[in-house]
Amino acid sequence: MSELLGAGVLDRLAPEDRARAQRLAQDTLRGMERCDRILQKHLNKYPPLTVRNALRVGTLELCTGGAAHGVVNAMVSVVAADKHLSHLKGLTNAVLRKVAAEGPEAWTARRAPRLPKWLRGPLVEAWGADAIAAIEMAHFKGAPLDLTAKGNAAALAERLGATLLPTGSVRVHDAGQVSAMEGFAEGDWWVQDAAAALPALVLDAQEGEVVLDLCAAPGGKTMQLATTGAEVRAVDDNHSRMQRVKENLARTGLTARTFIKDARQFQGQFDAILLDAPCSATGTIRRHPDLPHAKDGSEFGALIGLQEELLNHAWSLLKPGGRMVFCTCSLLPDEGEVQIDEALERHADMTVDRDALALSGIDEAWISSEGGLRLRPDFWADQGGMDGFYIALLRKAA
């Protein structure tokens, strides 16, 4: 879905319509299991995918407060507009009218949609069935908008009528169009999940240090590092995503040198390094509900191997006595805790600094046995949750 948005598929729509279309698509993906269970009762067999998706969107709207007449007519119009499917407009009308009558009650009675088996199995093994049920509920609820302030976070929260989270992020509920919000054009803040903002806080870059941000795009951590007065080098091999880094730096008036290069080929010696390694992104499903439907887990092995390679190379770039944060937006221990356990065996000069995790808002129970920080979407459930993340601060012997 993010690829479609990046390709400008919705650009022809007015901003408010674009935001509504994106919300509908995301909410339908989150609730697809519920939609399909409700529709199953009214279908002898599944229609072509376009019709099925129209029925899903219609079901989502009807079951969450949409006006029946308008929703049914809109979905019938969608089906009728395709000459190859227009003969199914009667089916669409009939099914959605039944859903309008019976669906809302059935919707609220159902459990939170489950993750697909290829992902749910490993996660239940790692964290237990109760934790995964709580994570699935967090995924279903979606995510509020989190901001990182360029300056004073408390003042920004007050200006926006938002909530200041314990770790310093600013949380906005029902935000609307991001680019129209106060302070966006002025570069006073950038969008960044509260969990994603923690690796840079843990690294604690200092003024005058030369700091490397590996796999930097889209640049939230780069900007955090730049606010400290450190000399920041941001590296990523994705041209379009690095263009976003440059645009964000320009908007916020922050400075960092950017390099479009494979992180494994980058050279130099650095006081501190932040490596946000490519991963399964299984910690971001509350914001990217298409992920469980777009993947099947077959790429995990290659990603785990790449993470090990990147970690080893980054360690070679770190000065003696330096420090490095390794992090992934994953819920899988193989992409977090296990990576650090194995890295400690490979590198005799590496230690984990668990004291660096003593930040405001961090629960000691989130610190794992090897000394890393394990974050899950069901943490802060009463405040809107957070992305799943793993973060460890590694120190190199002097």
N, C-alpha and C positions, 0 to 999 in steps of 0.2 A: 504493500500500500504506500509506503514512504517513497518507493521508486516512482509510482504513478503520480504522486503529488509533486515530486521533484521534476518530473517530466512536463509539468504544466497542464495536466489533463483537465483540471478544474479552473484554469486561469480565465476562461471566457465568462465565468460566473461572477456576479457581484460579490464583494467580500463577505457580506452576511449570508448569501446563498451558498458560497463556497464553504463557509464554516459549518452551516447546517448540513450540507451534503457529507462533509467529512465526519461530523458527529454521528449522523445516521449510519454511515458505513461502519464506523468503529463500534457503535452500540449493537449493530446487527451481528457483527463478528463475535462480540463478547457473548451475546445471547443466542448464538446460532443453535446450540443444542436444545434450548427451550423452544425456539421457533420451530425446529424440525419435529420435535415431539408433539407440539400442538397441531401442526399441519398434517402430521401422519394420520391423524384420526379422520381427516377430511379428504384424503387422497388415496385412490386405489393403487396408483403408481406415481413416481415422481415425474413431473413434466420437464422439458428442456431447461438447462441451467438458468437462462435469462429469466424465464417465467418463475422458476423456483426461487431465484434471488429476489424477484419482485414480491413474491409471496412472503419471503422472510422479512424483508423491509416493512411490508405492510403489517405483518404480524407483530413485529417489534413496536411499531407506532400504535397499533390498536390496543396492545396490551399494556402500554405505558402512558395512556392518556390521550392519544390522538383522536381527533373527531372522526367518527366512523365514515360519514358521507365523503368528506374530503380525502381521507386516506384511501378508501376503496376506489374512488374515481381516479385518483392520481395513479394508482398501480394498474388499473385497467387501461389507462391512457398509455402507460409505459409499454405494456404488452401489445396494445393495438398499433403502436407506432412501428413495430417490426412486421413487415408484410409476411414474413415466414412464420410468424407466431400469432398473428392477429386472430386466428380462429380459436385461440385459447383465452380470449378476453372474457368470454362467458364463464369459463371455469374459474378464472381469477376473481371475477365478481362474486360468484357463488361461494367459493371457499372463504374469501375474506369477510363476507357478510356473516358466515357461521363463526368465524374467529371473533368478529366484533361482539357477537352475542355471548360466546362461551370462553373466549381466550383470556381476558383479564384475570378471572378467578383462578384458572389453571396456571397462569404465569406465576402468580405469587406463591402458589402451593409447591412449586418445583424447587429442587436444590440448585445451588450455584452450578453452572456448567462445568464439567470436568475437563481437565487437560487430556489430550490424546494419549493413548496407552504407551506410545513410544517415549513420551516424556514423563508421564505420570509415574510409571514403574520405577525408573531410577530416582525420582525425587522422593517417592514414598520410602524407598530403601534408605535414602540419605537422611530424611528429616522426620519420617513417620506419617501415618495416615492423617492424624488430627492436624498436624502442621500444614499438610498439603491441602486439606479441606479449607483451612483458614486462608491459605494463599489463593486458592481458587475463588473464594469469596472476595478477596481484595482485587483480583483480576476482574471479576464481574462488575464491581463497583466503579472501575476505572480510576482515573488519577486527576487530582486538581493540578493547577499550574503552579510550578515552583520557579522562583526567581533567585538569582544571585545578584546582590547589590554591588555596584562599583564602589560605593561609599558606605554610608551609614545604613545598615540593614533595618534597624529599628525605625529610623526616620522614614525610610521607603515604605515599610509596612503601614505606618500611620498615614502617609500620603495616599496610599492605595486602598485603605480600609481593609488591609489583609492581615494575616496572622504571621507573627515572627516565631519560627520554629526554634526548638532548643539548640540546634546546631548552627543557627544563624541564617538559614534560608528563609525566604519570604513566600508564604503560600497563599495563593489567590483562588477562591472558589468562584465558579461561573464567570470566568474571565472575559469571554467574548473574543473579539479579534485582537490578537496580540499586538500587531503593529500600530493599532489605534490607541493603545493604552498610554497613560501618562508616563513620560520618561523614556519611552522606547526610542524615539527619534533622537533624543538628546544623549542616548547611550548610558543612561543611569543604571541599567541592569541588563541581564540576559537570561534567557530561559535555561534552566538546569535543574534536574530533579535533585531533591535534598540529599539522596544517597550519592549521586554522581558528584556532588560538591565536596564530599568528604576526603577523597584522595589528596587533593591539593592542600586541604587543611592539615592532614596528617603529615605531608611532606614538609610543611612549614618553611617555605623558601624565604631566604633573607636578602635584604638589600645588598647588592654587589655580587652575589653568588651567580655563577654561570649554571643555568638550569636547563635541562633537556626534557622536552615533552614529546615522547615517542608515541606514534599512532594518535596524533593530536586532534584530528578533525572530529566533530565540527568546531571545537575551539573553546568550549566552556572552561576547561581546566587551564588552557593557555592564558585566557584572560585573567583567571584567578591568580596564576603565577605572576603575571605582568603587573598586577596591582601591588605586589610586594616590593617592587623596585629591583627585583632580580633581572639579570640579563637572560632572556628566555629564547631558546631555539625550539621551534615547533616543526616536527617532521611527520609527514604522512605521504603515502604514495598515490592518493586519490585526488586527481586534479580538481574535480568539481567540488568535492568536500573541502579541499584546501582553499578554494575560492571563497567559500563561506567563512572560513577562518579569517581570511584577509578582510572581508566585508565587515565581520563582527568587530575586528580590531579597529577598523576605521571608524565604525559607528560609535564605539566606546572611547575612542581617543587613546587606546592603549598600544604599547609597542612590544613587538616580538619579531624576531627574524624567522621567516617561514621557508621551509625546504620541501619540495615535492620529490620524494626519494623513498625507496624501500628502506625501512628502518634498520634492516639487517646489514645494509651497506653503508650506513652513516658512520662517520668516524669523529673522534675528538675525545677530550677528557673533561669531565663535568663534576661540579661540586655536589649536585643532586639531580636525580632523574625520576621522572614520572612515566611509567609504562602502563598505559591502559590497553592491554593486549586484545587483539581480535578474539571474539569468543562466540558462543552460541546465542548470546543476548537473551537467554531465558529469564533473566531478571527484569526485563523491560516489557513483559507481556501486558501489564496493566495499561501501558501507553501504546503498545503495538499489538493489538489483539489478532492481527493477521498472522503473526509469527507461528503459532501452533499449526495453522493450516497450510503455511507456505513451506515448512520444513518437515523432515522426517527423521532427523537425528543422524543421517548417514555421514554428515560432514564433521561430526564431533571428533573423530580420531585425528583427522588432519589438523583441526584447529588446536587440539591439545599438543600435537607435535610442534606446530608453529609457535605456540606460547612458550614452550621450552626453549626453542631456538632463539626467540626474541629476548627472553630473560637472560640467557647465557651471554648474548651479544651485548645487551645493555649493561650487564655486570662488568664486562671488559672495558666499557667506556667510563666507568665510575672511578673517580680518584680514590686512593687509599684514605680512609677516614670519612668517606662520603656516605650518602644515604640514598636509597631508592625505594619508591613505592611501586609495588606490583599490584594491579587491580584488574578485575574483569566484571562485567555486568551479567554475571551468570549465577544460577542457583546450583550448579553442579559442582560437587567437591573436587572432581577431577580437574576443573578449571580454576581452582582456588587453593583450598587446603592441601590437596595432594601435590599440586605444583610446587608449593613452598616446602613441603616435607622432602620432596625429591631434590629440590634445588639446594637445600641445606646439606644433603649428602654429597652433592657434586662440588660444592664450593666450601672449602675449609675456612675461608676468611669471611663467611657470611653468618650473621646472626639476625634474629628477629627482635625488634624493639617493641614489646607490647606496651611499654610506658607511653609511647607516642600516641596511643589510642585514648589516653585520658583527656578527652575533649568534652566540652559542655554538651549535654544531651545524649552521650554515648552510655548505654547500659552495659555494665561489666559482663552480663550474661551473654552479650553478643560476641565476646572475644573467644575464639576457638582455641583448642588445646595447643596448637603450634604457635599461637600468638598473633594470628590475623583477626580481622574484623569481619564477621559474617552478618550481612544484612539481608532481610527477607521482606517481601511485600506485605506480610501480615503484621510487621512491627509498626507501631504507631497507628494501629487500626482505627482508634477513635479520632485520630487527627487526619485520616485520609491515606495512611500507608506510605510506603516508599518503594523505590525500585530494589530488586535483589542485586546485591553487590558483594564482592570479596575484596578486601584491602589488607595489604601487609606492608609494614615499613621494614626494610632490610638495611643493615649497617655493614659497611666494609671495614675490616680491620685496618688500623693505621699502619 
